[in-house]
Amino acid sequence: MEFIKTLFKNRKMVMKLGKNDFRNRFANTSLGTIWGFAQPFVFMLTYVIVFQYILKTGSSGNYPYVVWFLPGMSMWMFCSDAILTASNSIRNYSYLVKKVVFPVDIIPIISLASSSFIGIFLICIAIVVGSIFGYIPNFLTVIYIVFCAFAFIIALTRFTSALTTVVPDFAQLLNILMQLFMWFTPIIWNLDMLSESWVKFFKAFPFTYLVEGYRQAFMANSTIITDSNGMYTIIFWAITLIMFVWGNAVFKKTKKDFADVL
């Protein structure tokens, strides 16, 4: 496929520009990129304090709340930040779009690479904290779920980045949708609160698959990956593939209009 070839051909440029993008986010601060890691870490720590010690929310099963909560929240924060930044990337890199020789297809991937620095850091924090409490994750599952996250984000942002470029109001709608998705994804609440029929419904959501998949790498023998003979894995990859094909078609169709609307 043309997109895959373009991405592979320009992989070194993607990483270089991704690093520059990450540094530029905090270029005007004295501590620089340290803020990029400190802000989400403090955010997650605050959630743990509020929900575990103030609201006294329990985890699913007999696991420490922090071990149950951090993997889910770290995966969500990575996905949310990557989706929002990649969706707005073409407008942020408008000066590159107007250069005829620049491969516009890789611009959302540049923002994804930038977000990955913080995302991988948060995922590693969850691993360290889980290990401290004696819950060492299945690293094969971790690698698989991280791969799933990248695949899903790329598939989704092929569509959202194109639509945000030609319809600027969609960026505001996407912000609202991501807030809704956060509360409808079992990050700070658990699936055990729902009836069996609703559990099946929510497990079919891609975000639930990613959050629960990473979380259960720490604590379960039977995970959402293998539930119902892998039914939810099949659903996740079917949705991801359909979104990629559809998003790729939308991106190719609207790409010629990018320079005119920016």
Backbone torsions as a table, in degrees:
resi	resn	phi	psi	omega
1	MET	NA	145.4	-174.9
2	GLU	-58.4	-42.5	-178.8
3	PHE	-62.6	-45.1	-179.5
4	ILE	-62.5	-42.4	178.8
5	LYS	-63.2	-43.8	179.4
6	THR	-63.0	-41.9	179.9
7	LEU	-64.7	-44.6	-179.6
8	PHE	-65.6	-39.8	-178.5
9	LYS	-65.7	-33.8	-175.6
10	ASN	-109.3	22.9	-174.6
11	ARG	-59.8	-38.9	-179.8
12	LYS	-67.4	-39.2	178.6
13	MET	-67.3	-36.7	177.9
14	VAL	-60.1	-46.9	-179.4
15	MET	-66.3	-40.6	-179.8
16	LYS	-64.5	-47.3	-180.0
17	LEU	-70.0	-31.7	176.6
18	GLY	-63.2	-43.1	177.0
19	LYS	-62.8	-43.6	179.2
20	ASN	-63.6	-39.7	179.4
21	ASP	-62.2	-42.7	179.7
22	PHE	-63.8	-44.0	179.1
23	ARG	-64.7	-39.4	-176.4
24	ASN	-67.4	-23.5	178.6
25	ARG	-60.1	-31.5	-174.6
26	PHE	-123.8	26.1	-174.5
27	ALA	-65.3	-27.0	-175.7
28	ASN	-94.2	12.7	179.7
29	THR	-113.1	152.4	-177.0
30	SER	-71.2	-32.3	179.7
31	LEU	-88.1	-8.0	174.6
32	GLY	59.0	-131.4	-172.6
33	THR	-68.6	-12.1	177.1
34	ILE	-57.8	-35.8	178.4
35	TRP	-62.9	-32.5	-179.8
36	GLY	-62.1	-32.9	178.7
37	PHE	-90.4	-34.4	-175.4
38	ALA	-69.9	-42.3	-175.1
39	GLN	-60.4	-53.4	179.8
40	PRO	-67.5	-31.0	178.5
41	PHE	-64.4	-46.1	178.3
42	VAL	-64.9	-36.9	178.2
43	PHE	-60.0	-47.7	-179.8
44	MET	-66.1	-40.5	179.6
45	LEU	-62.5	-39.3	178.2
46	THR	-62.5	-43.1	177.5
47	TYR	-59.1	-43.8	-179.9
48	VAL	-60.5	-46.3	-178.6
49	ILE	-63.5	-45.7	-176.9
50	VAL	-66.3	-49.1	-173.1
51	PHE	-80.8	-29.9	-179.4
52	GLN	-86.4	-42.8	-171.3
53	TYR	-102.8	-23.8	-179.8
54	ILE	-99.1	-55.6	178.9
55	LEU	-84.0	-12.5	178.1
56	LYS	53.5	46.1	175.4
57	THR	-76.0	137.4	-179.6
58	GLY	-94.0	164.2	177.1
59	SER	-90.8	-179.9	175.3
60	SER	-87.2	114.9	-177.9
61	GLY	89.4	-158.0	-176.4
62	ASN	-99.7	23.8	-177.8
63	TYR	-87.3	147.7	174.2
64	PRO	-57.7	140.3	-175.9
65	TYR	-57.2	-41.3	-176.9
66	VAL	-63.4	-35.2	179.1
67	VAL	-72.5	-33.3	178.7
68	TRP	-76.0	-38.9	-171.8
69	PHE	-81.1	-47.2	-171.4
70	LEU	-58.5	-44.6	179.1
71	PRO	-59.3	-43.8	-179.6
72	GLY	-64.6	-44.5	-178.7
73	MET	-69.5	-38.3	179.5
74	SER	-64.1	-40.6	177.8
75	MET	-66.0	-41.5	179.5
76	TRP	-64.0	-44.9	-177.8
77	MET	-63.0	-37.1	176.1
78	PHE	-63.5	-50.0	-177.8
79	CYS	-63.1	-45.6	-177.1
80	SER	-62.5	-49.1	-178.9
81	ASP	-63.5	-42.8	-178.2
82	ALA	-65.8	-41.6	-179.2
83	ILE	-65.9	-45.4	-177.4
84	LEU	-68.0	-42.3	-179.2
85	THR	-71.4	-40.4	179.3
86	ALA	-67.3	-34.4	-179.7
87	SER	-66.6	-31.3	179.6
88	ASN	-96.8	4.4	-170.3
89	SER	-65.6	-38.4	-175.8
90	ILE	-67.2	-37.3	175.0
91	ARG	-68.8	-37.3	179.3
92	ASN	-69.4	-28.2	179.7
93	TYR	-108.3	37.3	-176.5
94	SER	-58.5	-31.2	-179.1
95	TYR	-67.3	-24.6	176.7
96	LEU	-81.2	-32.5	-179.6
97	VAL	-61.3	-35.5	-176.2
98	LYS	-78.7	-4.4	173.8
99	LYS	-90.7	115.0	-172.3
100	VAL	-57.8	-34.7	-173.0
101	VAL	-83.4	-9.3	-176.5
102	PHE	-82.9	133.4	179.3
103	PRO	-75.2	99.4	-175.5
104	VAL	-60.6	-29.2	-176.5
105	ASP	-57.5	-28.4	-173.7
106	ILE	-89.4	-5.4	-176.3
107	ILE	-59.8	-47.2	176.9
108	PRO	-60.7	-30.2	179.5
109	ILE	-71.0	-30.2	176.1
110	ILE	-62.1	-45.4	178.0
111	SER	-66.8	-35.8	176.3
112	LEU	-63.1	-42.2	178.0
113	ALA	-62.7	-39.3	178.2
114	SER	-62.9	-45.5	180.0
115	SER	-67.6	-23.8	-176.4
116	SER	-65.4	-28.3	-179.6
117	PHE	-61.1	-46.0	178.9
118	ILE	-73.9	-41.3	-177.9
119	GLY	-59.8	-47.0	179.5
120	ILE	-65.9	-36.4	176.6
121	PHE	-60.1	-46.2	-179.5
122	LEU	-65.8	-38.5	177.8
123	ILE	-63.4	-39.5	177.8
124	CYS	-68.4	-35.6	177.0
125	ILE	-59.6	-43.3	178.6
126	ALA	-61.4	-39.0	178.6
127	ILE	-64.9	-44.4	-179.3
128	VAL	-63.4	-47.7	-178.8
129	VAL	-64.1	-43.6	178.1
130	GLY	-60.1	-40.6	179.7
131	SER	-66.1	-37.2	177.8
132	ILE	-60.3	-38.0	179.9
133	PHE	-85.0	2.4	177.2
134	GLY	91.6	11.4	179.7
135	TYR	-111.6	90.8	179.9
136	ILE	-87.6	125.5	-174.1
137	PRO	-74.1	161.8	170.3
138	ASN	-77.5	107.6	-171.8
139	PHE	-69.1	-26.1	174.9
140	LEU	-65.2	-40.3	177.0
141	THR	-66.2	-40.9	178.6
142	VAL	-59.7	-48.3	-179.9
143	ILE	-61.3	-41.8	179.9
144	TYR	-63.4	-45.4	-178.1
145	ILE	-66.9	-38.7	176.7
146	VAL	-62.8	-41.4	175.7
147	PHE	-61.2	-43.4	177.7
148	CYS	-59.3	-42.0	-179.1
149	ALA	-62.0	-45.8	178.8
150	PHE	-61.9	-43.6	-179.0
151	ALA	-62.6	-44.4	-178.2
152	PHE	-67.1	-43.1	-179.6
153	ILE	-62.7	-43.8	178.7
154	ILE	-61.9	-44.6	-179.4
155	ALA	-62.2	-46.7	-177.5
156	LEU	-67.6	-43.8	-174.8
157	THR	-76.9	-12.1	169.6
158	ARG	-60.6	-37.5	179.2
159	PHE	-82.3	-50.9	-173.2
160	THR	-67.0	-34.1	179.7
161	SER	-68.3	-37.8	178.5
162	ALA	-68.0	-44.7	-177.1
163	LEU	-68.8	-38.5	178.1
164	THR	-63.7	-31.8	-179.4
165	THR	-69.9	-44.7	-176.4
166	VAL	-88.3	-22.7	178.1
167	VAL	-128.6	87.9	-174.4
168	PRO	-55.7	-31.5	-179.4
169	ASP	-62.9	-21.9	-179.1
170	PHE	-63.9	-27.5	178.5
171	ALA	-61.0	-40.0	178.6
172	GLN	-68.9	-40.5	177.3
173	LEU	-63.4	-39.3	-179.5
174	LEU	-64.5	-38.2	176.3
175	ASN	-59.6	-42.8	178.9
176	ILE	-65.9	-44.1	-179.4
177	LEU	-61.5	-40.5	-179.3
178	MET	-66.6	-34.2	175.5
179	GLN	-65.8	-40.9	177.7
180	LEU	-65.2	-43.0	-180.0
181	PHE	-60.7	-35.7	179.8
182	MET	-60.5	-45.5	-176.3
183	TRP	-77.2	-23.5	177.7
184	PHE	-92.3	0.6	174.2
185	THR	-101.7	135.8	-176.3
186	PRO	-71.8	74.5	179.0
187	ILE	-99.1	-52.5	179.0
188	ILE	-105.4	-3.1	170.7
189	TRP	-125.8	161.9	-176.4
190	ASN	-116.0	157.6	-175.1
191	LEU	-65.9	-21.3	179.9
192	ASP	-63.7	-16.0	179.1
193	MET	-74.9	-14.9	-173.8
194	LEU	-101.4	160.8	173.3
195	SER	-71.7	163.6	-174.1
196	GLU	-60.1	-39.2	-179.3
197	SER	-65.5	-39.3	178.6
198	TRP	-71.7	-32.9	176.9
199	VAL	-60.1	-45.3	179.1
200	LYS	-61.9	-39.8	-179.6
201	PHE	-63.7	-48.0	-177.0
202	PHE	-71.4	-30.9	178.6
203	LYS	-66.6	-19.9	179.6
204	ALA	-79.1	-9.7	177.4
205	PHE	-73.8	135.5	178.5
206	PRO	-58.1	-39.8	-179.6
207	PHE	-64.9	-37.8	177.0
208	THR	-63.4	-41.2	179.4
209	TYR	-59.4	-44.0	-178.3
210	LEU	-70.3	-46.7	-178.3
211	VAL	-65.6	-49.6	-179.1
212	GLU	-69.5	-35.2	179.0
213	GLY	-61.7	-43.8	179.0
214	TYR	-72.1	-41.3	179.8
215	ARG	-61.4	-45.8	-175.3
216	GLN	-74.4	-11.3	173.1
217	ALA	-62.1	-22.5	-178.4
218	PHE	-90.8	-20.7	-162.6
219	MET	-143.9	5.4	-175.9
220	ALA	-142.0	145.9	174.8
221	ASN	-81.2	-41.3	177.5
222	SER	-102.0	116.5	-174.7
223	THR	-113.1	174.4	177.8
224	ILE	-60.6	-22.9	179.4
225	ILE	-65.8	-36.8	-176.5
226	THR	-106.5	-3.2	-179.5
227	ASP	-55.7	139.9	176.1
228	SER	51.8	47.0	179.3
229	ASN	58.9	36.3	176.9
230	GLY	77.8	19.2	-177.0
231	MET	-60.0	-41.4	-176.5
232	TYR	-73.4	-26.9	173.7
233	THR	-67.9	-42.2	177.5
234	ILE	-62.7	-43.9	179.6
235	ILE	-62.1	-44.8	-179.0
236	PHE	-59.3	-49.6	-176.7
237	TRP	-71.1	-29.5	175.7
238	ALA	-66.5	-45.0	178.1
239	ILE	-62.9	-44.2	-179.3
240	THR	-61.6	-44.5	-179.9
241	LEU	-65.1	-44.2	179.7
242	ILE	-62.6	-43.4	179.6
243	MET	-63.6	-39.2	-180.0
244	PHE	-65.7	-46.0	-179.7
245	VAL	-62.6	-45.5	179.8
246	TRP	-66.7	-47.9	-179.7
247	GLY	-62.5	-38.9	179.2
248	ASN	-64.1	-39.3	178.6
249	ALA	-65.7	-42.9	178.8
250	VAL	-64.3	-43.0	-179.0
251	PHE	-61.7	-47.2	-178.9
252	LYS	-63.7	-36.7	-177.5
253	LYS	-71.1	-36.3	-175.5
254	THR	-94.7	-11.9	-174.7
255	LYS	-56.8	-35.8	-177.9
256	LYS	-67.4	-16.9	-178.2
257	ASP	-96.5	-6.4	-174.3
258	PHE	-58.1	-49.4	-176.8
259	ALA	-61.9	-31.9	-177.9
260	ASP	-74.5	-33.5	-176.1
261	VAL	-89.9	-11.8	-178.5
262	LEU	-92.0	NA	NA
